[in-house]
Amino acid sequence: PPAPAQPPPPDQPADKRADQPLEQPPPVVQPPAVVAFEAGRALMDQQQFAEACAKFEESIKLDPDAPGTMLNPGTCNAELDHLATSLHSFRQAETRASESKLDTAYENAAKEQTRVIAARVSTLNVQAPDQGAHVTLDGAPVADTDLARIEVDAGDHVLEMTVAGEPPVRSQMTIIDGQHRKIVLQLPPKLVWVDRGAAARRRAYLVGA
């Protein structure tokens, strides 16, 4: 007699043919912040640091509360020799990790990198007149309280000072790693017109009279 029909496997309906493929689960959709972060990590592995930094910044804009992500732009900016920018990222990561009460590993890693890079970063000490001077560095305003120590990346920079009623004062410079420079911004001396012939004309008037 013919063999009895075998029941279908337990995970398939009774009318499912054995040769039909099983339904695949829907793909996992990652949040955009995670997609940008993973792209940044891949670019870091390829040593494309500028592109990686851009992806990490994109990820941070989408998810500002991720201190682990903030460690990465600090790393890639350090690779690009943008030490001041790197230091800013590590300080942000340290603060955010402390505020979020996350794993202390994030905070400790950021704190250590902050210590190392702060010893190497270039700085400017800018002295400007007190009478309402407004100072910018590469077009970005600098607070009066920050003039004594401005952390800058190595490279070319432009300082500009404006005072109401006076022409702008500009100072262009090239900074190297670890350099500490003092910059004095001064208003140009005022030109005073002296009429040296006034006395002679006065005497001539008197003689003529």
C-alpha positions as CSV (number, residue, x, y, z in Angstrom):
1,P,0.0,0.0,0.0
2,P,1.2,3.6,-0.5
3,A,2.9,5.3,2.3
4,P,0.7,7.6,4.4
5,A,1.1,11.3,3.6
6,Q,3.5,13.1,5.9
7,P,2.2,16.1,7.9
8,P,3.8,19.5,7.0
9,P,6.5,20.9,9.3
10,P,5.1,22.5,12.4
11,D,6.3,26.0,11.4
12,Q,4.4,25.9,8.0
13,P,0.7,26.0,7.4
14,A,-0.9,22.7,6.2
15,D,-1.4,24.0,2.7
16,K,2.2,25.2,2.3
17,R,4.2,23.3,-0.3
18,A,7.6,22.1,0.8
19,D,9.3,23.6,-2.2
20,Q,8.1,27.2,-1.5
21,P,10.6,29.5,0.1
22,L,10.0,30.7,3.7
23,E,8.9,34.3,4.1
24,Q,11.8,36.5,5.0
25,P,11.5,38.9,8.0
26,P,11.4,42.6,7.0
27,P,14.8,44.3,7.0
28,V,15.8,46.2,10.1
29,V,15.7,49.9,9.4
30,Q,18.3,51.8,11.4
31,P,17.7,55.3,12.6
32,P,19.3,58.0,10.4
33,A,21.7,59.0,13.2
34,V,23.0,55.4,13.4
35,V,23.3,55.2,9.6
36,A,25.5,58.3,9.6
37,F,27.5,57.1,12.5
38,E,28.2,53.7,10.9
39,A,29.2,55.5,7.6
40,G,31.6,57.6,9.6
41,R,33.2,54.6,11.2
42,A,33.7,53.0,7.8
43,L,35.3,56.1,6.5
44,M,37.6,56.2,9.5
45,D,38.7,52.7,8.8
46,Q,39.6,53.9,5.2
47,Q,41.5,56.8,6.7
48,Q,39.2,59.3,5.0
49,F,39.1,61.5,8.1
50,A,37.5,64.7,6.6
51,E,34.6,62.7,5.2
52,A,34.3,60.8,8.5
53,C,34.1,64.0,10.5
54,A,31.3,65.2,8.3
55,K,29.3,62.0,8.9
56,F,29.8,62.2,12.6
57,E,28.7,65.8,12.7
58,E,25.6,64.7,10.8
59,S,24.9,62.0,13.3
60,I,25.3,64.4,16.2
61,K,22.8,66.8,14.7
62,L,20.3,64.0,14.5
63,D,21.0,62.7,17.9
64,P,22.7,65.3,20.1
65,D,22.5,63.1,23.3
66,A,25.0,60.5,22.1
67,P,28.4,61.1,23.9
68,G,29.9,58.0,22.3
69,T,29.4,59.6,18.9
70,M,31.0,62.8,20.1
71,L,34.2,60.9,20.8
72,N,34.6,60.1,17.2
73,P,34.7,63.7,15.7
74,G,37.3,64.4,18.3
75,T,39.4,61.5,17.1
76,C,39.1,62.3,13.3
77,N,39.8,66.0,13.9
78,A,42.9,65.1,15.8
79,E,44.0,63.0,12.8
80,L,43.4,66.1,10.6
81,D,45.6,68.2,12.9
82,H,42.6,70.3,13.9
83,L,43.5,70.1,17.6
84,A,41.3,73.0,18.9
85,T,38.3,71.5,17.1
86,S,39.1,68.1,18.4
87,L,39.5,69.5,22.0
88,H,36.1,71.1,21.7
89,S,34.5,67.8,20.7
90,F,36.1,65.8,23.6
91,R,35.0,68.5,26.1
92,Q,31.5,68.2,24.8
93,A,31.6,64.4,25.1
94,E,32.9,64.6,28.6
95,T,30.2,67.0,29.7
96,R,27.4,65.1,28.0
97,A,28.5,61.8,29.4
98,S,28.6,63.3,32.9
99,E,25.1,64.9,32.6
100,S,23.6,61.7,31.1
101,K,25.0,59.5,33.9
102,L,26.2,57.0,31.3
103,D,28.9,54.4,31.6
104,T,32.0,56.2,33.1
105,A,34.1,54.7,30.3
106,Y,32.8,57.4,28.0
107,E,33.5,60.2,30.4
108,N,37.0,58.8,31.3
109,A,38.0,58.4,27.6
110,A,36.9,62.0,26.8
111,K,38.7,63.3,29.9
112,E,41.9,61.6,29.0
113,Q,41.9,62.8,25.4
114,T,41.1,66.4,26.7
115,R,44.1,66.3,28.9
116,V,46.4,65.1,26.1
117,I,45.3,67.5,23.4
118,A,45.0,70.5,25.7
119,A,48.8,70.2,26.2
120,R,49.4,70.4,22.4
121,V,46.8,72.9,21.2
122,S,47.9,76.3,19.9
123,T,46.6,79.5,21.6
124,L,46.4,83.2,21.0
125,N,46.6,85.9,23.6
126,V,44.9,89.0,22.1
127,Q,45.1,92.4,23.6
128,A,42.6,95.0,22.3
129,P,41.6,98.5,23.4
130,D,39.0,98.7,26.1
131,Q,36.8,101.3,24.3
132,G,34.1,99.1,22.8
133,A,36.4,96.9,20.7
134,H,34.7,94.0,18.9
135,V,37.1,91.1,17.9
136,T,36.4,88.3,15.4
137,L,38.6,85.3,14.5
138,D,38.0,84.0,11.0
139,G,34.7,85.9,11.0
140,A,33.4,84.4,14.3
141,P,33.0,86.7,17.2
142,V,35.3,86.3,20.2
143,A,34.0,87.1,23.7
144,D,36.0,89.6,25.7
145,T,36.5,87.0,28.4
146,D,38.1,84.6,25.9
147,L,40.7,87.0,24.5
148,A,43.4,86.0,26.9
149,R,43.3,82.4,25.6
150,I,41.9,81.5,22.2
151,E,42.5,77.9,21.2
152,V,43.1,77.6,17.5
153,D,43.8,74.9,14.9
154,A,47.1,75.1,13.1
155,G,46.9,77.0,9.8
156,D,46.1,80.5,8.5
157,H,43.9,82.8,10.6
158,V,42.6,86.3,10.4
159,L,41.9,88.5,13.5
160,E,39.8,91.6,13.0
161,M,39.0,94.4,15.4
162,T,36.3,97.0,14.9
163,V,35.6,100.0,17.0
164,A,32.7,102.4,16.3
165,G,33.8,105.3,14.2
166,E,37.2,103.7,13.4
167,P,38.4,101.7,10.4
168,P,38.8,98.0,11.0
169,V,42.2,96.6,12.1
170,R,43.2,93.2,10.7
171,S,46.0,90.8,11.6
172,Q,46.8,87.8,9.4
173,M,48.9,85.0,10.8
174,T,50.0,81.4,10.3
175,I,49.9,79.2,13.4
176,I,51.8,75.9,13.9
177,D,51.0,73.2,16.5
178,G,51.8,74.1,20.1
179,Q,52.5,77.7,19.3
180,H,51.4,80.4,21.8
181,R,51.3,83.9,20.3
182,K,50.5,87.3,21.8
183,I,48.7,89.6,19.4
184,V,48.3,93.4,20.2
185,L,45.5,95.0,18.2
186,Q,45.8,98.8,18.2
187,L,43.9,101.6,16.5
188,P,45.9,103.6,14.0
189,P,47.1,107.0,15.4
190,K,44.8,109.8,14.6
191,L,46.1,112.3,12.1
192,V,46.2,115.9,13.4
193,W,46.5,118.6,10.7
194,V,48.8,121.4,11.8
195,D,48.7,124.7,9.9
196,R,52.3,125.8,10.2
197,G,51.6,129.0,8.2
198,A,49.0,130.3,10.5
199,A,51.4,132.5,12.6
200,A,53.0,134.0,9.4
201,R,49.5,134.9,8.0
202,R,48.5,136.5,11.3
203,R,51.6,138.7,11.2
204,A,50.9,139.6,7.6
205,Y,47.4,140.6,8.6
206,L,48.7,142.9,11.4
207,V,51.3,144.5,9.1
208,G,48.7,145.1,6.4
209,A,46.4,146.7,8.9
